[in-house]
Amino acid sequence: MTRRFSLKALTGLALLVLAAAAVLFRPGAPRLADAEARALYATPLAPPQAGMRVFHLGHSLVGRDMPAMLAQLAGAGHAYDSQLGWGTPLRAHWEPGVAINGFDAENAHERYRNATEALSSGEYDAFVATEMVEIRDAIKYQNSAEYLARWAGLARKGNPVVRIYLYETWPRIDDPEGWLARLDKDLGRYWEDAILLRAIAADAARNPIYVIPAGQVFARLVRAVEGLGGLDGLTGRQDLFAMGDDGARDPIHLNDLGTYLVALTHYAVLYQQSPVGLPYDLRRADGSPAVAPSAQLARLMQETVWQVVTRYPKTGVPQAGS
């Protein structure tokens, strides 16, 4: 397994890569003005008319299981590929000289495809990218907005009508600032202001990049469940996260319930359809049965997703009451 491909392929893609890299992003580059951002997202996307082919770029908070669950939710016609790493920033995926930790392990499956070759092919309807966490470090040290702009530019060179999404993730549940407090603040101050709106401002055409607000879905669901005192085995935020081999709770990686919630969020945004009523007894990428929520909990998850995405115009989904 290698992130590199043949010299012939590299030569064939060189012009596209260089063209995308020409989206220059200087330190202190401006963000899109609020009024311009509101106008940009005022009109929702038209819903897709068929199953989508999606490319996922990121790390273990994408993983193998979430795209596989998304494919099961979407049904016939949906297809996907990915390039992943461990805690990988967009910069490392872009720069051939920067190591991608865990590259061989994370991409040892049939859905791997080299990201540069894949997006340059023009074969994808949607491109979903996410940034490493800690998000503050990514912005400070990894030039997040610049590399989101570069990846978006490359994807549009391959397919001018590709839909591009930034997948908002979450901080550690033991964050000293408070997990819910971070989710409340980080969408605006980091994912939007420091990354999304600056990447769009670097594009002379001001093409929109939409948001898959998984972090916001987590915040809304956790508040609902904790307010109820728990629901069918989900007592609070910790029950959405995996257990480590040592028996300790993983503070950042999801279990099957959390993964299902993220897959629902991707489905609702990409397909612009309510996930209410979708299946909840799914399989992981390796074919093994995932731990399923109860019918009642699945319904709450699905309703929560739709409430969030239809009250946040940057999803591109038609908004409630509009």
C-alpha positions as CSV (number, residue, x, y, z in Angstrom):
1,M,0.0,0.0,0.0
2,T,1.3,3.4,-0.9
3,R,0.0,6.9,-1.3
4,R,2.0,7.3,-4.4
5,F,1.0,6.2,-7.9
6,S,2.8,5.8,-11.2
7,L,4.9,8.4,-12.8
8,K,2.7,8.2,-15.9
9,A,-0.4,9.0,-13.7
10,L,1.5,11.8,-11.9
11,T,2.4,13.3,-15.3
12,G,-1.2,13.1,-16.5
13,L,-2.4,14.9,-13.4
14,A,0.3,17.5,-13.0
15,L,-1.5,20.3,-14.7
16,L,-4.7,19.8,-12.6
17,V,-2.7,19.7,-9.4
18,L,-0.8,22.8,-10.2
19,A,-3.9,24.6,-11.2
20,A,-5.6,23.8,-7.9
21,A,-2.5,24.8,-6.0
22,A,-2.6,28.2,-7.7
23,V,-5.4,29.0,-5.2
24,L,-2.9,31.0,-3.1
25,F,-3.8,31.6,0.6
26,R,-1.7,34.1,2.4
27,P,-1.5,34.5,6.2
28,G,-4.2,36.9,7.3
29,A,-6.3,36.4,4.1
30,P,-9.8,37.7,4.6
31,R,-12.8,35.6,5.4
32,L,-16.1,35.9,3.5
33,A,-18.1,38.8,4.8
34,D,-21.2,37.8,6.8
35,A,-23.6,39.4,4.4
36,E,-22.0,37.6,1.4
37,A,-22.1,34.4,3.3
38,R,-25.8,34.7,4.1
39,A,-26.5,35.4,0.4
40,L,-24.3,32.5,-0.7
41,Y,-26.3,30.0,1.4
42,A,-29.7,31.6,1.0
43,T,-30.7,29.3,-1.8
44,P,-30.5,25.6,-1.0
45,L,-29.0,23.0,-3.3
46,A,-31.3,21.1,-5.6
47,P,-31.8,17.5,-4.2
48,P,-29.8,14.8,-6.0
49,Q,-31.9,12.8,-8.4
50,A,-30.1,9.5,-7.9
51,G,-27.6,7.7,-5.8
52,M,-24.4,9.7,-5.3
53,R,-20.8,8.7,-5.7
54,V,-18.9,10.2,-2.7
55,F,-15.2,10.6,-1.9
56,H,-14.3,10.9,1.8
57,L,-11.0,12.5,2.8
58,G,-9.8,12.6,6.4
59,H,-8.9,10.3,9.3
60,S,-10.3,8.0,11.9
61,L,-13.3,10.2,12.7
62,V,-14.3,9.3,9.2
63,G,-13.1,5.7,9.5
64,R,-14.4,2.7,7.5
65,D,-17.6,2.0,9.3
66,M,-19.3,5.4,8.9
67,P,-19.1,5.5,5.1
68,A,-20.3,1.8,5.0
69,M,-23.3,2.7,7.2
70,L,-24.0,5.7,5.0
71,A,-24.1,3.4,1.9
72,Q,-26.6,1.1,3.7
73,L,-28.8,4.1,4.5
74,A,-28.6,5.5,1.0
75,G,-29.3,2.2,-0.8
76,A,-28.9,1.3,-4.4
77,G,-26.9,3.7,-6.5
78,H,-24.7,5.0,-3.7
79,A,-20.9,4.4,-4.0
80,Y,-17.9,5.7,-2.2
81,D,-14.1,5.7,-1.9
82,S,-11.8,7.2,0.7
83,Q,-8.3,8.2,1.7
84,L,-7.7,8.2,5.5
85,G,-4.9,8.4,8.1
86,W,-4.5,8.8,11.8
87,G,-5.2,12.3,13.0
88,T,-4.3,13.5,9.5
89,P,-4.6,17.2,8.5
90,L,-5.7,18.2,5.0
91,R,-2.2,19.5,4.5
92,A,-0.6,16.0,4.9
93,H,-3.1,14.5,2.4
94,W,-2.1,17.2,-0.1
95,E,1.7,17.5,0.3
96,P,3.6,14.4,-0.9
97,G,6.5,15.1,1.4
98,V,4.4,15.2,4.6
99,A,3.9,11.8,6.2
100,I,0.4,10.5,6.8
101,N,0.4,8.5,10.0
102,G,-1.3,5.2,9.8
103,F,-1.7,5.4,6.1
104,D,-1.1,1.7,5.3
105,A,-3.4,0.5,8.1
106,E,-6.2,2.9,7.5
107,N,-6.3,2.3,3.7
108,A,-5.9,-1.4,3.6
109,H,-9.3,-2.0,2.1
110,E,-11.1,-2.1,-1.2
111,R,-12.6,1.4,-0.9
112,Y,-9.2,3.1,-0.8
113,R,-8.4,5.4,-3.7
114,N,-5.6,7.9,-4.0
115,A,-7.3,11.3,-3.3
116,T,-5.5,13.3,-6.0
117,E,-6.3,10.7,-8.7
118,A,-9.8,10.2,-7.5
119,L,-10.8,13.9,-7.4
120,S,-9.1,14.7,-10.7
121,S,-11.1,11.9,-12.4
122,G,-14.3,13.9,-12.2
123,E,-16.2,10.7,-11.2
124,Y,-17.6,11.9,-7.9
125,D,-20.9,13.8,-7.2
126,A,-19.8,14.8,-3.7
127,F,-16.5,15.4,-1.9
128,V,-16.5,15.3,1.9
129,A,-13.4,16.5,3.7
130,T,-12.6,17.0,7.3
131,E,-9.8,18.5,9.3
132,M,-7.7,17.0,12.1
133,V,-8.5,17.6,15.7
134,E,-7.5,19.4,17.9
135,I,-9.0,21.9,15.4
136,R,-7.2,24.9,17.0
137,D,-3.9,23.2,16.3
138,A,-4.9,22.4,12.7
139,I,-5.7,26.1,12.1
140,K,-2.6,27.3,13.8
141,Y,0.0,24.9,12.4
142,Q,-1.6,23.2,9.4
143,N,-3.1,26.1,7.3
144,S,-6.5,24.5,7.3
145,A,-8.3,27.1,5.2
146,E,-5.5,27.1,2.5
147,Y,-5.7,23.3,2.1
148,L,-9.5,23.1,2.1
149,A,-9.3,25.7,-0.7
150,R,-6.7,23.6,-2.6
151,W,-8.7,20.4,-2.3
152,A,-11.9,22.1,-3.3
153,G,-10.1,23.6,-6.3
154,L,-8.8,20.3,-7.4
155,A,-12.2,18.6,-7.0
156,R,-13.8,21.3,-9.1
157,K,-11.2,21.0,-11.8
158,G,-12.2,17.3,-12.1
159,N,-15.9,18.0,-11.9
160,P,-17.1,21.6,-12.1
161,V,-20.5,20.6,-10.5
162,V,-19.2,18.5,-7.7
163,R,-20.7,19.2,-4.3
164,I,-18.1,19.9,-1.7
165,Y,-18.7,19.5,2.1
166,L,-16.7,20.2,5.2
167,Y,-17.5,17.6,7.9
168,E,-17.6,19.2,11.3
169,T,-16.3,16.8,14.0
170,W,-16.0,17.3,17.8
171,P,-13.4,17.8,20.5
172,R,-12.4,15.3,23.2
173,I,-15.2,14.6,25.7
174,D,-12.7,15.4,28.5
175,D,-11.8,18.9,27.1
176,P,-11.1,21.3,30.0
177,E,-13.2,24.0,28.4
178,G,-16.2,21.6,28.5
179,W,-17.3,19.4,25.6
180,L,-20.7,21.0,25.1
181,A,-19.2,24.5,25.5
182,R,-16.6,23.7,22.8
183,L,-19.3,22.3,20.4
184,D,-21.4,25.5,21.0
185,K,-18.4,27.8,20.2
186,D,-16.2,25.9,17.8
187,L,-18.6,25.8,14.8
188,G,-18.6,29.6,14.5
189,R,-15.1,30.5,15.6
190,Y,-13.1,27.7,14.1
191,W,-15.0,25.6,11.5
192,E,-16.7,28.6,9.9
193,D,-14.7,31.7,10.6
194,A,-11.2,30.3,10.5
195,I,-11.6,27.6,7.9
196,L,-14.8,27.6,5.8
197,L,-15.3,31.3,5.1
198,R,-11.6,31.9,4.5
199,A,-11.4,29.0,2.0
200,I,-14.4,30.3,0.1
201,A,-12.9,33.8,0.1
202,A,-9.8,32.4,-1.6
203,D,-11.9,31.3,-4.5
204,A,-12.5,34.1,-7.0
205,A,-15.8,32.4,-8.0
206,R,-17.0,32.3,-4.4
207,N,-18.3,28.7,-4.9
208,P,-20.0,27.4,-1.7
209,I,-18.6,24.7,0.5
210,Y,-21.4,23.1,2.6
211,V,-21.2,21.8,6.1
212,I,-22.0,18.4,7.6
213,P,-22.7,19.5,11.2
214,A,-22.0,16.3,13.1
215,G,-20.7,18.2,16.1
216,Q,-24.0,20.1,16.4
217,V,-26.0,16.9,16.1
218,F,-24.0,15.4,19.0
219,A,-24.7,18.5,21.1
220,R,-28.4,18.5,20.5
221,L,-28.8,14.7,21.0
222,V,-26.7,14.7,24.2
223,R,-28.7,17.5,25.7
224,A,-31.9,15.7,24.9
225,V,-30.8,12.3,26.3
226,E,-29.2,13.7,29.4
227,G,-32.3,15.9,30.0
228,L,-34.4,12.7,29.9
229,G,-32.0,11.0,32.4
230,G,-31.0,8.5,29.7
231,L,-32.8,6.5,27.0
232,D,-32.5,2.8,26.3
233,G,-28.9,2.4,27.3
234,L,-27.7,5.8,26.2
235,T,-27.2,7.6,29.5
236,G,-25.0,10.4,28.3
237,R,-22.3,11.5,26.0
238,Q,-19.8,8.9,27.1
239,D,-22.1,6.1,25.7
240,L,-21.5,7.4,22.1
241,F,-17.7,6.8,22.4
242,A,-15.7,3.6,22.1
243,M,-14.1,1.6,24.9
244,G,-10.3,1.0,24.6
245,D,-8.6,-2.3,24.9
246,D,-7.7,-1.3,28.4
247,G,-11.3,-0.8,29.4
248,A,-11.1,2.9,29.5
249,R,-13.4,5.2,27.6
250,D,-11.9,6.6,24.3
251,P,-12.4,10.4,24.6
252,I,-12.6,11.0,20.8
253,H,-13.4,7.9,18.8
254,L,-16.9,6.7,18.4
255,N,-18.6,3.4,19.1
256,D,-21.4,2.0,16.8
257,L,-24.1,4.2,18.2
258,G,-22.0,7.4,17.6
259,T,-21.0,6.2,14.1
260,Y,-24.6,5.6,13.2
261,L,-25.5,9.1,14.3
262,V,-22.7,10.6,12.1
263,A,-23.9,8.4,9.1
264,L,-27.4,9.7,9.6
265,T,-26.1,13.3,9.5
266,H,-24.2,12.6,6.3
267,Y,-27.3,11.0,4.7
268,A,-29.6,14.0,5.6
269,V,-27.1,16.6,4.2
270,L,-26.0,14.7,1.1
271,Y,-29.5,13.5,0.1
272,Q,-31.5,16.3,1.6
273,Q,-34.0,13.8,2.9
274,S,-35.3,13.2,6.4
275,P,-33.6,10.2,7.9
276,V,-36.7,9.5,10.0
277,G,-37.7,5.9,9.4
278,L,-34.4,4.7,8.0
279,P,-33.0,1.3,9.1
280,Y,-31.0,1.2,12.3
281,D,-29.8,-2.4,12.3
282,L,-26.7,-2.0,10.2
283,R,-23.4,-3.7,9.5
284,R,-19.9,-2.4,9.9
285,A,-17.5,-2.2,7.0
286,D,-16.2,-5.7,7.6
287,G,-19.7,-7.2,7.4
288,S,-20.1,-7.8,11.1
289,P,-23.4,-6.6,12.8
290,A,-23.1,-3.2,14.4
291,V,-24.5,-2.6,17.9
292,A,-28.0,-1.1,17.1
293,P,-29.9,1.5,19.0
294,S,-33.4,0.7,20.2
295,A,-36.3,1.7,17.9
296,Q,-37.0,4.6,20.3
297,L,-33.5,5.8,20.5
298,A,-33.0,5.4,16.7
299,R,-36.1,7.6,16.2
300,L,-34.7,10.3,18.5
301,M,-31.4,10.2,16.7
302,Q,-33.1,10.5,13.3
303,E,-35.4,13.4,14.4
304,T,-32.5,15.2,16.0
305,V,-30.4,15.0,12.8
306,W,-33.2,16.5,10.7
307,Q,-33.9,19.2,13.2
308,V,-30.2,20.3,13.1
309,V,-29.7,20.2,9.4
310,T,-32.9,22.0,8.5
311,R,-32.0,24.9,10.9
312,Y,-28.5,25.5,9.5
313,P,-28.4,27.0,6.0
314,K,-24.8,26.0,5.4
315,T,-25.9,22.4,5.0
316,G,-27.4,23.3,1.7
317,V,-30.6,21.6,2.8
318,P,-34.0,23.5,2.5
319,Q,-34.6,25.0,5.9
320,A,-37.6,24.5,8.2
321,G,-40.3,27.0,7.6
322,S,-38.9,28.2,4.3
